[in-house]
Amino acid sequence: MFTITQSAKTELQNRLKLTDSNKLIRLQMRKSCFMKLKLTFEESIQTNDTEFVMNGMHFIIDKGEHHYFNNKQIDFIPDQTGFKQFEVI
């Protein structure tokens, strides 16, 4: 479905070390910024979610957003102002 760059993988692993959650990573498209991701950690999977396991990490995506991730790559790119962000490229 999608791939993850080494930069994104490293950042996700670092963030997972800091959370006490169940380690489910929700990927959502930001409604205000095309191709930017909102990433949150969740305790459980919702009924409309699909789980993808990749590199030992568990991602969940709402079934209505699958098409945004098809054949895409998730990358981590810190921007010029220091705001760290994930992008779909």
CNS distance restraints for C-alpha pairs under 8 A (distance, minus, plus):
assign (resid   1 and name CA) (resid  69 and name CA) 6.52 0.50 0.50
assign (resid   1 and name CA) (resid  70 and name CA) 4.93 0.50 0.50
assign (resid   1 and name CA) (resid  71 and name CA) 5.56 0.50 0.50
assign (resid   1 and name CA) (resid  72 and name CA) 7.37 0.50 0.50
assign (resid   2 and name CA) (resid  69 and name CA) 5.81 0.50 0.50
assign (resid   2 and name CA) (resid  70 and name CA) 5.86 0.50 0.50
assign (resid   2 and name CA) (resid  71 and name CA) 5.23 0.50 0.50
assign (resid   2 and name CA) (resid  72 and name CA) 4.96 0.50 0.50
assign (resid   2 and name CA) (resid  73 and name CA) 5.52 0.50 0.50
assign (resid   2 and name CA) (resid  74 and name CA) 7.19 0.50 0.50
assign (resid   3 and name CA) (resid  71 and name CA) 7.64 0.50 0.50
assign (resid   3 and name CA) (resid  72 and name CA) 6.50 0.50 0.50
assign (resid   3 and name CA) (resid  73 and name CA) 4.70 0.50 0.50
assign (resid   3 and name CA) (resid  74 and name CA) 6.16 0.50 0.50
assign (resid   4 and name CA) (resid   8 and name CA) 6.14 0.50 0.50
assign (resid   4 and name CA) (resid   9 and name CA) 6.24 0.50 0.50
assign (resid   4 and name CA) (resid  73 and name CA) 5.53 0.50 0.50
assign (resid   4 and name CA) (resid  74 and name CA) 4.77 0.50 0.50
assign (resid   4 and name CA) (resid  75 and name CA) 6.29 0.50 0.50
assign (resid   5 and name CA) (resid   9 and name CA) 6.18 0.50 0.50
assign (resid   5 and name CA) (resid  73 and name CA) 6.91 0.50 0.50
assign (resid   5 and name CA) (resid  74 and name CA) 6.25 0.50 0.50
assign (resid   5 and name CA) (resid  75 and name CA) 5.38 0.50 0.50
assign (resid   5 and name CA) (resid  76 and name CA) 7.63 0.50 0.50
assign (resid   6 and name CA) (resid  10 and name CA) 6.09 0.50 0.50
assign (resid   6 and name CA) (resid  75 and name CA) 7.99 0.50 0.50
assign (resid   7 and name CA) (resid  11 and name CA) 6.30 0.50 0.50
assign (resid   7 and name CA) (resid  75 and name CA) 6.56 0.50 0.50
assign (resid   7 and name CA) (resid  76 and name CA) 5.69 0.50 0.50
assign (resid   7 and name CA) (resid  77 and name CA) 7.94 0.50 0.50
assign (resid   8 and name CA) (resid  12 and name CA) 6.03 0.50 0.50
assign (resid   8 and name CA) (resid  74 and name CA) 6.69 0.50 0.50
assign (resid   8 and name CA) (resid  75 and name CA) 5.00 0.50 0.50
assign (resid   8 and name CA) (resid  76 and name CA) 4.48 0.50 0.50
assign (resid   8 and name CA) (resid  86 and name CA) 7.34 0.50 0.50
assign (resid   9 and name CA) (resid  13 and name CA) 6.14 0.50 0.50
assign (resid  10 and name CA) (resid  14 and name CA) 6.22 0.50 0.50
assign (resid  11 and name CA) (resid  15 and name CA) 6.23 0.50 0.50
assign (resid  11 and name CA) (resid  76 and name CA) 7.22 0.50 0.50
assign (resid  12 and name CA) (resid  16 and name CA) 6.05 0.50 0.50
assign (resid  13 and name CA) (resid  17 and name CA) 6.39 0.50 0.50
assign (resid  14 and name CA) (resid  18 and name CA) 6.91 0.50 0.50
assign (resid  15 and name CA) (resid  19 and name CA) 6.69 0.50 0.50
assign (resid  16 and name CA) (resid  23 and name CA) 6.64 0.50 0.50
assign (resid  19 and name CA) (resid  23 and name CA) 7.67 0.50 0.50
assign (resid  19 and name CA) (resid  41 and name CA) 7.88 0.50 0.50
assign (resid  21 and name CA) (resid  41 and name CA) 6.56 0.50 0.50
assign (resid  21 and name CA) (resid  42 and name CA) 6.37 0.50 0.50
assign (resid  21 and name CA) (resid  43 and name CA) 5.75 0.50 0.50
assign (resid  22 and name CA) (resid  41 and name CA) 7.69 0.50 0.50
assign (resid  22 and name CA) (resid  42 and name CA) 6.50 0.50 0.50
assign (resid  22 and name CA) (resid  43 and name CA) 4.83 0.50 0.50
assign (resid  22 and name CA) (resid  44 and name CA) 7.38 0.50 0.50
assign (resid  23 and name CA) (resid  41 and name CA) 6.30 0.50 0.50
assign (resid  23 and name CA) (resid  42 and name CA) 6.79 0.50 0.50
assign (resid  23 and name CA) (resid  43 and name CA) 7.14 0.50 0.50
assign (resid  23 and name CA) (resid  57 and name CA) 7.65 0.50 0.50
assign (resid  23 and name CA) (resid  58 and name CA) 6.92 0.50 0.50
assign (resid  24 and name CA) (resid  41 and name CA) 5.51 0.50 0.50
assign (resid  24 and name CA) (resid  42 and name CA) 5.18 0.50 0.50
assign (resid  24 and name CA) (resid  43 and name CA) 6.46 0.50 0.50
assign (resid  24 and name CA) (resid  44 and name CA) 7.17 0.50 0.50
assign (resid  24 and name CA) (resid  45 and name CA) 7.93 0.50 0.50
assign (resid  24 and name CA) (resid  57 and name CA) 7.60 0.50 0.50
assign (resid  24 and name CA) (resid  58 and name CA) 5.22 0.50 0.50
assign (resid  24 and name CA) (resid  59 and name CA) 5.81 0.50 0.50
assign (resid  24 and name CA) (resid  60 and name CA) 6.68 0.50 0.50
assign (resid  25 and name CA) (resid  39 and name CA) 6.78 0.50 0.50
assign (resid  25 and name CA) (resid  40 and name CA) 5.88 0.50 0.50
assign (resid  25 and name CA) (resid  41 and name CA) 4.77 0.50 0.50
assign (resid  25 and name CA) (resid  42 and name CA) 6.36 0.50 0.50
assign (resid  25 and name CA) (resid  57 and name CA) 7.65 0.50 0.50
assign (resid  25 and name CA) (resid  58 and name CA) 6.03 0.50 0.50
assign (resid  25 and name CA) (resid  59 and name CA) 4.61 0.50 0.50
assign (resid  25 and name CA) (resid  60 and name CA) 5.95 0.50 0.50
assign (resid  26 and name CA) (resid  38 and name CA) 8.00 0.50 0.50
assign (resid  26 and name CA) (resid  39 and name CA) 5.66 0.50 0.50
assign (resid  26 and name CA) (resid  40 and name CA) 5.21 0.50 0.50
assign (resid  26 and name CA) (resid  41 and name CA) 5.99 0.50 0.50
assign (resid  26 and name CA) (resid  42 and name CA) 6.69 0.50 0.50
assign (resid  26 and name CA) (resid  59 and name CA) 5.75 0.50 0.50
assign (resid  26 and name CA) (resid  60 and name CA) 4.77 0.50 0.50
assign (resid  26 and name CA) (resid  61 and name CA) 5.96 0.50 0.50
assign (resid  27 and name CA) (resid  37 and name CA) 6.58 0.50 0.50
assign (resid  27 and name CA) (resid  38 and name CA) 6.11 0.50 0.50
assign (resid  27 and name CA) (resid  39 and name CA) 5.09 0.50 0.50
assign (resid  27 and name CA) (resid  40 and name CA) 7.01 0.50 0.50
assign (resid  27 and name CA) (resid  59 and name CA) 6.91 0.50 0.50
assign (resid  27 and name CA) (resid  60 and name CA) 6.34 0.50 0.50
assign (resid  27 and name CA) (resid  61 and name CA) 5.56 0.50 0.50
assign (resid  28 and name CA) (resid  37 and name CA) 5.67 0.50 0.50
assign (resid  28 and name CA) (resid  38 and name CA) 5.09 0.50 0.50
assign (resid  28 and name CA) (resid  39 and name CA) 6.44 0.50 0.50
assign (resid  28 and name CA) (resid  61 and name CA) 6.78 0.50 0.50
assign (resid  28 and name CA) (resid  62 and name CA) 7.68 0.50 0.50
assign (resid  28 and name CA) (resid  65 and name CA) 7.37 0.50 0.50
assign (resid  29 and name CA) (resid  34 and name CA) 7.45 0.50 0.50
assign (resid  29 and name CA) (resid  35 and name CA) 6.71 0.50 0.50
assign (resid  29 and name CA) (resid  36 and name CA) 6.11 0.50 0.50
assign (resid  29 and name CA) (resid  37 and name CA) 4.75 0.50 0.50
assign (resid  29 and name CA) (resid  38 and name CA) 5.89 0.50 0.50
assign (resid  29 and name CA) (resid  65 and name CA) 7.65 0.50 0.50
assign (resid  29 and name CA) (resid  68 and name CA) 7.70 0.50 0.50
assign (resid  30 and name CA) (resid  34 and name CA) 6.70 0.50 0.50
assign (resid  30 and name CA) (resid  35 and name CA) 7.39 0.50 0.50
assign (resid  30 and name CA) (resid  36 and name CA) 5.64 0.50 0.50
assign (resid  30 and name CA) (resid  37 and name CA) 5.40 0.50 0.50
assign (resid  30 and name CA) (resid  38 and name CA) 5.59 0.50 0.50
assign (resid  35 and name CA) (resid  87 and name CA) 5.69 0.50 0.50
assign (resid  35 and name CA) (resid  88 and name CA) 5.15 0.50 0.50
assign (resid  35 and name CA) (resid  89 and name CA) 7.23 0.50 0.50
assign (resid  36 and name CA) (resid  85 and name CA) 7.26 0.50 0.50
assign (resid  36 and name CA) (resid  86 and name CA) 6.06 0.50 0.50
assign (resid  36 and name CA) (resid  87 and name CA) 4.57 0.50 0.50
assign (resid  36 and name CA) (resid  88 and name CA) 6.33 0.50 0.50
assign (resid  37 and name CA) (resid  85 and name CA) 7.29 0.50 0.50
assign (resid  37 and name CA) (resid  86 and name CA) 5.38 0.50 0.50
assign (resid  37 and name CA) (resid  87 and name CA) 5.62 0.50 0.50
assign (resid  37 and name CA) (resid  88 and name CA) 7.06 0.50 0.50
assign (resid  38 and name CA) (resid  86 and name CA) 7.56 0.50 0.50
assign (resid  39 and name CA) (resid  86 and name CA) 7.92 0.50 0.50
assign (resid  45 and name CA) (resid  49 and name CA) 6.20 0.50 0.50
assign (resid  45 and name CA) (resid  50 and name CA) 7.87 0.50 0.50
assign (resid  45 and name CA) (resid  51 and name CA) 7.76 0.50 0.50
assign (resid  45 and name CA) (resid  60 and name CA) 7.07 0.50 0.50
assign (resid  48 and name CA) (resid  62 and name CA) 5.71 0.50 0.50
assign (resid  48 and name CA) (resid  63 and name CA) 5.84 0.50 0.50
assign (resid  49 and name CA) (resid  60 and name CA) 6.05 0.50 0.50
assign (resid  49 and name CA) (resid  61 and name CA) 5.38 0.50 0.50
assign (resid  49 and name CA) (resid  62 and name CA) 4.35 0.50 0.50
assign (resid  49 and name CA) (resid  63 and name CA) 5.55 0.50 0.50
assign (resid  50 and name CA) (resid  60 and name CA) 5.50 0.50 0.50
assign (resid  50 and name CA) (resid  61 and name CA) 5.50 0.50 0.50
assign (resid  50 and name CA) (resid  62 and name CA) 6.34 0.50 0.50
assign (resid  50 and name CA) (resid  63 and name CA) 6.26 0.50 0.50
assign (resid  51 and name CA) (resid  58 and name CA) 6.62 0.50 0.50
assign (resid  51 and name CA) (resid  59 and name CA) 5.55 0.50 0.50
assign (resid  51 and name CA) (resid  60 and name CA) 4.46 0.50 0.50
assign (resid  51 and name CA) (resid  61 and name CA) 6.66 0.50 0.50
assign (resid  52 and name CA) (resid  58 and name CA) 5.85 0.50 0.50
assign (resid  52 and name CA) (resid  59 and name CA) 5.07 0.50 0.50
assign (resid  52 and name CA) (resid  60 and name CA) 6.25 0.50 0.50
assign (resid  53 and name CA) (resid  57 and name CA) 5.57 0.50 0.50
assign (resid  53 and name CA) (resid  58 and name CA) 4.58 0.50 0.50
assign (resid  53 and name CA) (resid  59 and name CA) 6.13 0.50 0.50
assign (resid  54 and name CA) (resid  58 and name CA) 6.58 0.50 0.50
assign (resid  54 and name CA) (resid  59 and name CA) 7.64 0.50 0.50
assign (resid  61 and name CA) (resid  65 and name CA) 6.71 0.50 0.50
assign (resid  61 and name CA) (resid  66 and name CA) 6.71 0.50 0.50
assign (resid  62 and name CA) (resid  66 and name CA) 6.82 0.50 0.50
assign (resid  65 and name CA) (resid  69 and name CA) 7.45 0.50 0.50
assign (resid  66 and name CA) (resid  70 and name CA) 6.58 0.50 0.50
assign (resid  68 and name CA) (resid  72 and name CA) 7.87 0.50 0.50
assign (resid  69 and name CA) (resid  73 and name CA) 7.68 0.50 0.50
assign (resid  69 and name CA) (resid  88 and name CA) 7.38 0.50 0.50
assign (resid  72 and name CA) (resid  88 and name CA) 6.28 0.50 0.50
assign (resid  72 and name CA) (resid  89 and name CA) 5.79 0.50 0.50
assign (resid  73 and name CA) (resid  88 and name CA) 5.64 0.50 0.50
assign (resid  73 and name CA) (resid  89 and name CA) 5.23 0.50 0.50
assign (resid  74 and name CA) (resid  86 and name CA) 6.79 0.50 0.50
assign (resid  74 and name CA) (resid  87 and name CA) 5.78 0.50 0.50
assign (resid  74 and name CA) (resid  88 and name CA) 4.82 0.50 0.50
assign (resid  74 and name CA) (resid  89 and name CA) 6.41 0.50 0.50
assign (resid  75 and name CA) (resid  86 and name CA) 5.60 0.50 0.50
assign (resid  75 and name CA) (resid  87 and name CA) 5.32 0.50 0.50
assign (resid  75 and name CA) (resid  88 and name CA) 6.39 0.50 0.50
assign (resid  75 and name CA) (resid  89 and name CA) 7.09 0.50 0.50
assign (resid  76 and name CA) (resid  84 and name CA) 7.49 0.50 0.50
assign (resid  76 and name CA) (resid  85 and name CA) 5.92 0.50 0.50
assign (resid  76 and name CA) (resid  86 and name CA) 4.48 0.50 0.50
assign (resid  76 and name CA) (resid  87 and name CA) 6.33 0.50 0.50
assign (resid  77 and name CA) (resid  84 and name CA) 6.47 0.50 0.50
assign (resid  77 and name CA) (resid  85 and name CA) 5.69 0.50 0.50
assign (resid  77 and name CA) (resid  86 and name CA) 6.15 0.50 0.50
assign (resid  77 and name CA) (resid  87 and name CA) 7.21 0.50 0.50
assign (resid  78 and name CA) (resid  82 and name CA) 6.06 0.50 0.50
assign (resid  78 and name CA) (resid  83 and name CA) 6.02 0.50 0.50
assign (resid  78 and name CA) (resid  84 and name CA) 4.33 0.50 0.50
assign (resid  78 and name CA) (resid  85 and name CA) 5.84 0.50 0.50
assign (resid  79 and name CA) (resid  83 and name CA) 5.74 0.50 0.50
assign (resid  79 and name CA) (resid  84 and name CA) 6.26 0.50 0.50
assign (resid  79 and name CA) (resid  85 and name CA) 7.25 0.50 0.50
